């Protein structure tokens, strides 16, 4: 079994929305062969809680406006460290960068086929690493020496 056309449409729109809000490392997996509850997972991350919320809000707004889709469940809003949007056909995970590294969902789903995403979403790959490196350099400059 593979992800349905509707699932792919939701994934593409959500991935573009995440990229437009400067999400890091946007990736999607077709999990339809291993899970019966959904077709695809979309993963995205951001370096702070505020941006996580912004990405989630944009995804939710775009899916509603453009495709008439509303999540059946939204979890993790309060802390904004890991927000899950369940659209039945797809599940969107937007994580704070630290949670993304700690939970490493990519490792869990690495055997599932990766879904093709819009160019803007693909361009987000490696952004979390770039951001962490830049932050470390800024910290070094602030403290006057490399750690």
N, C-alpha and C positions, 0 to 999 in steps of 0.2 A: 504494500500500500504506500502511496506517496501523498504528500500534502496536496490538498485540493486547490483549485484555481482561486477560490475565495480566500483561503489561508495565505496563499502567495500574495494576493492583492493586499491583504491586511499587513503582512510582513513588510512589503515594499513601502507602503505608505507610512507605517510606523518607523521604519529605518530612516526614511527621508526626513521625517519630523525630528527624530533624534539627532541626525546629522545637522539639521538646520539650527538646532539649539546647542551645537558644539559638543555633543556626546563623544566619548572616547571609545575606541575599540568595538564598534557595532558589528555584531555577527549574528547569524541566524542558522538554526539547525532544523532539519526535517526529522522530527522524532516520531512520526506516525507509525513506523514499523515496530517501535519498542514501547510506545505508550498508546493506550486506547482513549485517553481523555483529551488529547489535543494533537494537532498536526505539527505545530512548529513552536520553537522557543526563539525569542529575539532577546539578545543580551546587549546591554549598553552600560556605560559607566560615566561618572563625572567626579571631579576632584573635591567637590564640596556638597553639603546637603542642599543648599539653595539651588544649585544647578541640577541636582537630581530631581527636585520638585519641578523645576522649570521644564525639564525634558519630559517628565511624566505628564504634566499638564498639556504640553504641546502634542504629544502622541495621542492623548485622549481627545483633545479638541479636533485634531485632523481626522482621526478615524471616525469621529461622530459626524463632522461636517461633510467630509468627502465620501464616506462609505456607509454612513448611517449605523455605525457599530458603537455599541456602548459596552463597557466591561460588566460582566456579571459579578465580578469581585475585584476589589482594590485593597491591597494590604500593605502595611509598612509606612503609611503616610506620616504618622506622628513623628517618627525619628528621621525619616527620609534618608536612611542608610541603605535600605534595600526595599524598593517599592515593586510590587507585583501587580500587574494588570492582567486579569484573566478574561479573554474574549471567547472562550470555549475553543474556537478554531486555532487560536494562537495564545501563547502566554508570553507577556513582555516582562523582563526583569531589568530594572534600572537600578544599578548599585553604585554606592560610593566606591571610589577606586580601592580603598583599603579592604572593603568586603569582597570586592571582585577578586583581588589577589588571594585573600584568605580562603574563600569558598571554592574558587577555581571551577566554576560550572563547566567551562570548556573541557576540562579533563573528564568530567562525567559523561559528556555527550560527544566526545571526540570520534567515536565510531559511527555516529550518525552523519548523513550527508549534509554538507554545508549548503545553504541556499544562496543563490545569486542575489545580490543586493544592488541598489542604485550606486552609481559612481561616487556620489557624495558620501554615502555611508561607508563604502570601501575605503575611502580616503581617511577615515577616522582611525584606521588600524595603526597601532603604535603610538597614538597620541598620549595615552596614559604614561607610557615610559618616557616620552619626551617631556611631559609635564613634571614628572618626578625628578628627572635629571635637572631641569631648569630650576626647580624649587631647591634642590640640594645645592646648586651653584649659588643661588641667592642667599641661602643660609650660610654657606661658607664665606661669602663676601661680608655678610652682616657680622659674623663672629671673627673675621679677619684671618682665618686659616682653614685649610682643608681638614676634615675630620677623619 
